[in-house]
Amino acid sequence: MAKRPKPSSSAPRAAQAADATVSVAGAVLRVLGTILLIVLVTGLLFLCIFAYYVKNCLSTDLDVQLSDFTVSLSSSILYEDSDGNWQNLTNLSSTENRVWIDYADIPKDMEHAAVAIEDKRFYKHKGVDWYRTTGAFINMFLSMKNDFGGSTITQQLIKNITADNDYSVKRKVNEIFRAFALEKEIDDKDRILVMYLNTIYLGYNSYGVQTAAMQYFDKDVSQLDLAESAVLAGLTNNPSIYDVYNHPEKVKERQETILAQMLDQKMISQEEYEELKDIQKVINRNTIAEFGYNEPTNRITIKIKDKDTDEVIKDVINDLMTEKGYSRLVAENMVYSGGLNIYATIDTKVQNALDEVWANADNFPNTEKYGEIPQSAMVITDKQ
């Protein structure tokens, strides 16, 4: 009798395998869905916290009009006479010659060199370069440090205006929002760039490319060639490291880096690059003794006309810093070169009367024999 074949078990095993595959796939999908849900909820929670943080913890307003800083006009202090008319008391002007320059005075080579090394997508972004910012954030988290770079020219301008040198995340986020607001309000890259080039510090008491051009090359910035422009553009990164007098080899390396960037961004030709990369520019050392080696806190040398206007000038500078959020650098420039009309409460008739009293030595005791100088003060009251 023939043997009956055993029933095959391959079909049930295949069905079981298929069921197991479906079960595993379902479990994977559930896990992925759970992870995705967690990510979405976490993201939404983060956005809510971030929105609250921006609204309540950041000061994103920057009361800045770039037109305020692109002029070079004398400011005036005015007083009200007895007839109620405003009269000119004195004119104020900066002791620096042509510190703040117009866009037309800046050579294209200077503009291109600055953009090439500091912010190559300057003319494309709206104040923030997200490629560099994202990379900076990632680098910050990987290095576990509370500082990072990635600033655009617009962001650096804001830091120069406000003198906010904090490297915290809060300052960076604040700076990003301010950069967006500033570019939306101004909507003119050339104006932002000229403000930036007027405020950068380039070492040895040189604030802005005009004073740096005079300091290092003894010429107006409009007369700089490509090689000289590349030198100046490289100094702002770190004027102490790229010290033209003490570390000329580092300055030369930085210049070559900038020229290479300009070549890569098609701002100069290969022929220009080959011709210029080996040129060592002659730096003027004649004025070094005048400036010394100490880094100044600002570039405007205060020149008080007389004691009557001393406090007025100090008050206006402090008010600009407090009310507008300007750095002392910008506030002093506004007072001396911003073409302001400053309305003071000085009563010149009363002040002149006080001066006459103080000018008469007979009104004070003679204390020379005791080696002392008389000190006095006056208080004037209105009897009306």
C-alpha positions as CSV (number, residue, x, y, z in Angstrom):
1,M,0.0,0.0,0.0
2,A,1.3,3.4,-1.0
3,K,2.3,5.8,1.7
4,R,0.3,9.0,2.0
5,P,2.5,12.1,1.8
6,K,2.8,14.0,5.0
7,P,0.9,17.3,5.0
8,S,3.4,20.2,4.3
9,S,3.9,22.7,7.2
10,S,5.6,25.3,5.0
11,A,2.3,27.3,4.4
12,P,1.5,27.7,8.1
13,R,5.1,28.7,8.9
14,A,4.9,31.3,6.1
15,A,1.7,32.6,7.5
16,Q,3.2,32.8,10.9
17,A,6.3,34.6,9.6
18,A,4.1,37.1,7.7
19,D,2.0,37.7,10.9
20,A,5.3,38.2,12.9
21,T,6.6,40.7,10.2
22,V,3.3,42.6,10.3
23,S,3.5,42.6,14.1
24,V,7.1,43.9,14.2
25,A,6.3,46.5,11.5
26,G,3.3,47.7,13.6
27,A,5.4,47.9,16.7
28,V,8.1,49.9,14.9
29,L,5.5,52.2,13.5
30,R,4.0,52.7,17.0
31,V,7.5,53.4,18.4
32,L,8.2,55.9,15.6
33,G,4.9,57.5,16.0
34,T,5.5,57.8,19.8
35,I,8.9,59.3,19.2
36,L,7.5,61.7,16.5
37,L,4.7,62.7,19.0
38,I,7.3,63.4,21.7
39,V,9.4,65.4,19.3
40,L,6.4,67.5,18.2
41,V,5.2,68.1,21.8
42,T,8.7,69.0,22.9
43,G,9.1,71.3,19.9
44,L,5.8,73.0,20.6
45,L,6.7,73.3,24.3
46,F,10.1,74.7,23.4
47,L,8.5,77.3,21.0
48,C,6.1,78.4,23.7
49,I,8.9,78.8,26.3
50,F,11.0,80.6,23.7
51,A,8.2,82.9,22.8
52,Y,7.6,83.7,26.4
53,Y,11.4,84.2,26.9
54,V,11.5,86.6,23.9
55,K,8.5,88.6,25.1
56,N,9.5,88.9,28.7
57,C,13.3,88.6,28.9
58,L,14.7,90.1,25.7
59,S,14.9,93.8,24.7
60,T,14.7,93.5,20.9
61,D,13.9,97.2,20.3
62,L,16.9,99.2,18.9
63,D,16.1,102.9,18.6
64,V,18.6,103.5,15.8
65,Q,18.3,105.6,12.7
66,L,21.4,105.1,10.5
67,S,20.8,108.5,9.0
68,D,21.8,109.9,12.4
69,F,25.3,108.6,12.0
70,T,26.1,109.2,8.3
71,V,26.4,112.9,8.7
72,S,29.4,114.9,9.9
73,L,27.9,118.2,11.1
74,S,28.6,120.4,14.1
75,S,26.1,120.3,17.0
76,S,24.9,123.4,18.8
77,I,23.9,124.1,22.4
78,L,21.1,126.6,22.6
79,Y,19.8,128.7,25.5
80,E,16.6,130.7,25.9
81,D,17.0,134.5,26.3
82,S,14.9,136.8,28.4
83,D,12.5,137.3,25.5
84,G,11.9,133.6,25.1
85,N,14.0,133.1,22.0
86,W,16.5,130.4,21.5
87,Q,20.0,131.7,21.0
88,N,23.2,129.8,20.1
89,L,25.5,129.3,23.1
90,T,28.3,127.3,21.5
91,N,29.0,124.9,18.6
92,L,30.5,121.5,19.2
93,S,32.6,119.5,16.8
94,S,34.7,116.3,17.0
95,T,38.5,116.7,17.3
96,E,38.9,114.0,14.7
97,N,39.1,114.9,11.0
98,R,36.6,113.2,8.7
99,V,36.1,110.2,11.0
100,W,32.6,109.4,9.8
101,I,32.6,109.0,6.0
102,D,29.9,108.6,3.4
103,Y,29.4,105.5,1.3
104,A,30.7,107.3,-1.8
105,D,34.1,107.8,0.0
106,I,34.6,104.1,0.6
107,P,36.4,102.3,-2.3
108,K,34.8,99.1,-3.7
109,D,37.9,97.1,-2.8
110,M,37.4,98.1,0.9
111,E,33.7,97.1,0.7
112,H,34.4,93.8,-1.0
113,A,37.2,92.9,1.4
114,A,35.0,93.4,4.4
115,V,32.1,91.4,3.0
116,A,34.4,88.6,1.8
117,I,36.0,87.9,5.1
118,E,33.2,88.9,7.5
119,D,29.9,88.0,5.8
120,K,30.0,86.5,2.3
121,R,26.2,86.2,2.1
122,F,25.7,89.8,3.3
123,Y,23.7,90.9,0.3
124,K,21.5,87.8,0.3
125,H,20.3,87.4,3.9
126,K,18.0,89.6,5.9
127,G,20.3,90.3,8.8
128,V,21.0,86.8,9.9
129,D,23.0,84.1,8.1
130,W,21.2,80.9,9.1
131,Y,24.0,78.7,7.7
132,R,26.6,80.2,10.0
133,T,24.2,80.7,12.9
134,T,23.1,77.0,12.9
135,G,26.7,75.9,12.7
136,A,27.6,78.2,15.6
137,F,24.8,76.8,17.7
138,I,25.9,73.2,17.0
139,N,29.5,74.1,17.8
140,M,28.4,75.7,21.0
141,F,26.5,72.6,22.2
142,L,29.2,70.3,21.2
143,S,31.9,72.3,23.0
144,M,29.5,72.9,25.9
145,K,30.5,76.6,26.0
146,N,28.2,79.6,26.3
147,D,29.7,81.5,23.5
148,F,29.8,81.3,19.7
149,G,30.4,83.3,16.6
150,G,28.4,83.4,13.4
151,S,27.6,87.1,13.5
152,T,26.8,88.9,10.3
153,I,27.9,92.4,9.5
154,T,24.4,93.6,10.6
155,Q,24.8,91.8,14.0
156,Q,28.3,93.2,14.5
157,L,27.0,96.7,13.7
158,I,24.4,96.3,16.5
159,K,27.1,95.1,18.9
160,N,29.2,98.2,18.0
161,I,26.2,100.5,18.5
162,T,25.2,99.1,21.8
163,A,28.6,98.1,23.1
164,D,27.0,94.9,24.3
165,N,30.0,92.5,24.5
166,D,28.3,89.8,26.4
167,Y,28.8,86.4,24.7
168,S,25.8,84.7,26.2
169,V,23.0,82.9,24.4
170,K,20.6,85.7,25.6
171,R,22.7,88.4,23.9
172,K,22.9,86.3,20.7
173,V,19.2,85.7,20.5
174,N,18.6,89.4,21.3
175,E,21.0,90.4,18.6
176,I,19.3,88.1,16.0
177,F,15.9,89.8,16.5
178,R,17.5,93.2,16.5
179,A,19.2,92.4,13.2
180,F,15.9,91.4,11.6
181,A,14.3,94.6,12.9
182,L,17.1,96.8,11.7
183,E,17.3,95.4,8.2
184,K,13.5,95.6,7.9
185,E,13.5,99.2,8.9
186,I,16.5,100.3,6.9
187,D,16.2,97.9,3.9
188,D,19.5,99.3,2.5
189,K,22.6,97.2,2.6
190,D,24.9,100.0,1.6
191,R,23.8,102.1,4.6
192,I,24.3,99.3,7.0
193,L,27.8,98.5,5.5
194,V,28.9,102.1,5.7
195,M,27.8,102.3,9.4
196,Y,29.7,99.1,10.1
197,L,32.9,100.4,8.5
198,N,32.6,103.6,10.4
199,T,32.4,101.9,13.8
200,I,34.8,99.0,13.7
201,Y,37.8,99.2,15.9
202,L,41.1,98.6,14.0
203,G,43.7,99.1,16.7
204,Y,45.8,102.0,18.0
205,N,42.9,104.4,18.7
206,S,41.6,103.9,15.1
207,Y,37.8,103.6,15.1
208,G,36.5,103.3,11.6
209,V,38.3,102.8,8.3
210,Q,39.1,106.5,7.8
211,T,41.1,106.9,10.9
212,A,42.8,103.6,10.3
213,A,43.7,104.6,6.8
214,M,45.4,107.7,8.1
215,Q,47.1,105.9,11.0
216,Y,48.5,103.0,9.0
217,F,49.0,104.3,5.5
218,D,48.9,108.1,5.9
219,K,46.2,108.6,3.3
220,D,42.5,109.1,3.0
221,V,40.4,105.8,2.9
222,S,39.2,106.8,-0.6
223,Q,42.8,106.5,-1.8
224,L,43.4,102.9,-0.5
225,D,44.3,100.2,-3.1
226,L,43.2,96.6,-2.9
227,A,46.1,95.3,-0.9
228,E,45.7,98.1,1.7
229,S,42.0,97.5,1.9
230,A,42.6,93.8,2.6
231,V,45.0,94.8,5.4
232,L,42.4,97.0,7.1
233,A,39.6,94.4,6.6
234,G,41.7,91.9,8.5
235,L,42.4,94.0,11.5
236,T,38.9,94.0,13.0
237,N,39.0,90.3,13.8
238,N,41.4,90.9,16.6
239,P,43.5,94.1,16.6
240,S,45.8,92.8,19.3
241,I,46.7,89.6,17.4
242,Y,46.9,91.4,14.1
243,D,49.0,94.2,15.3
244,V,50.5,95.9,12.3
245,Y,53.6,97.2,14.2
246,N,54.4,94.2,16.4
247,H,53.1,91.2,14.3
248,P,53.4,92.2,10.6
249,E,53.7,88.6,9.6
250,K,50.3,87.7,11.1
251,V,48.8,90.8,9.3
252,K,50.3,89.6,6.0
253,E,48.8,86.1,6.5
254,R,45.4,87.6,7.3
255,Q,45.7,89.8,4.2
256,E,46.4,86.7,2.0
257,T,43.5,84.9,3.5
258,I,41.2,87.8,2.6
259,L,42.5,88.0,-0.9
260,A,41.9,84.2,-1.3
261,Q,38.3,84.7,-0.1
262,M,37.8,87.5,-2.6
263,L,39.1,85.3,-5.4
264,D,36.9,82.4,-4.3
265,Q,33.9,84.8,-4.3
266,K,34.9,86.1,-7.7
267,M,35.5,89.6,-6.4
268,I,39.0,89.6,-8.0
269,S,40.7,87.7,-10.8
270,Q,43.3,85.1,-10.5
271,E,45.8,87.5,-12.0
272,E,45.0,90.1,-9.4
273,Y,45.4,87.6,-6.6
274,E,48.8,86.3,-7.8
275,E,50.0,89.9,-8.2
276,L,48.9,91.1,-4.8
277,K,49.4,88.1,-2.5
278,D,53.1,88.7,-2.3
279,I,53.0,92.4,-1.8
280,Q,54.0,93.6,1.6
281,K,52.4,97.0,2.3
282,V,54.5,99.7,4.0
283,I,52.9,100.7,7.3
284,N,53.4,104.2,8.5
285,R,55.1,104.2,12.0
286,N,55.4,108.0,12.3
287,T,52.3,108.5,14.4
288,I,52.6,105.5,16.8
289,A,54.1,107.6,19.6
290,E,51.0,109.8,19.5
291,F,48.6,106.9,20.1
292,G,50.6,104.6,22.4
293,Y,49.8,101.0,23.1
294,N,46.8,101.4,25.5
295,E,43.5,100.5,24.0
296,P,41.1,103.5,24.4
297,T,37.5,103.3,25.6
298,N,36.3,105.5,22.8
299,R,37.6,107.3,19.7
300,I,36.2,110.8,20.4
301,T,38.5,113.0,22.5
302,I,36.2,115.1,24.7
303,K,36.9,118.8,24.1
304,I,34.8,120.9,26.5
305,K,34.3,124.5,25.3
306,D,33.9,126.0,28.8
307,K,32.6,124.9,32.2
308,D,29.1,126.2,31.4
309,T,28.5,123.5,28.8
310,D,30.5,120.7,30.6
311,E,27.6,119.2,32.4
312,V,25.2,119.8,29.5
313,I,27.4,117.6,27.2
314,K,27.8,114.9,29.9
315,D,24.0,114.8,30.5
316,V,23.2,114.6,26.8
317,I,25.7,111.7,26.3
318,N,24.4,109.8,29.3
319,D,20.8,110.4,28.1
320,L,21.6,109.1,24.6
321,M,23.1,106.0,26.2
322,T,20.2,105.5,28.6
323,E,17.2,106.4,26.4
324,K,18.5,105.2,23.0
325,G,20.7,102.3,24.1
326,Y,23.7,103.7,22.3
327,S,27.3,102.9,23.3
328,R,29.4,105.8,24.5
329,L,31.2,105.7,21.2
330,V,28.0,106.4,19.2
331,A,26.6,108.8,21.8
332,E,29.7,111.0,21.7
333,N,29.8,111.0,18.0
334,M,26.2,112.1,17.9
335,V,26.9,115.0,20.3
336,Y,30.0,116.2,18.4
337,S,29.3,115.3,14.8
338,G,25.5,114.5,14.6
339,G,24.3,118.0,13.8
340,L,22.1,118.1,17.0
341,N,20.4,121.1,18.5
342,I,20.7,120.7,22.2
343,Y,18.3,123.0,24.2
344,A,19.9,123.8,27.6
345,T,18.4,125.4,30.7
346,I,21.5,127.7,31.1
347,D,20.6,131.3,32.0
348,T,23.5,133.2,30.6
349,K,22.7,136.4,32.4
350,V,22.9,134.7,35.8
351,Q,25.9,132.6,34.8
352,N,27.8,135.7,33.7
353,A,27.0,137.4,37.0
354,L,28.4,134.4,38.8
355,D,31.6,134.4,36.7
356,E,32.2,138.1,37.5
357,V,32.0,137.3,41.2
358,W,34.4,134.4,40.9
359,A,36.8,136.4,38.6
360,N,37.3,139.0,41.4
361,A,39.9,137.8,43.8
362,D,38.9,140.4,46.4
363,N,35.7,138.4,47.0
364,F,37.7,135.6,48.5
365,P,40.0,135.4,51.6
366,N,43.7,135.4,50.9
367,T,44.9,132.0,52.0
368,E,48.1,131.7,50.1
369,K,50.2,131.9,53.2
370,Y,48.5,128.8,54.4
371,G,49.1,127.0,51.1
372,E,45.4,126.6,50.5
373,I,43.2,127.5,47.6
374,P,39.7,128.9,48.4
375,Q,36.7,126.8,47.4
376,S,33.3,128.2,46.9
377,A,29.8,127.5,45.6
378,M,26.8,129.6,44.8
379,V,23.1,129.0,44.9
380,I,20.7,131.3,42.9
381,T,17.0,131.6,43.8
382,D,14.3,133.3,41.9
383,K,12.6,135.8,44.2
384,Q,9.5,136.0,41.9
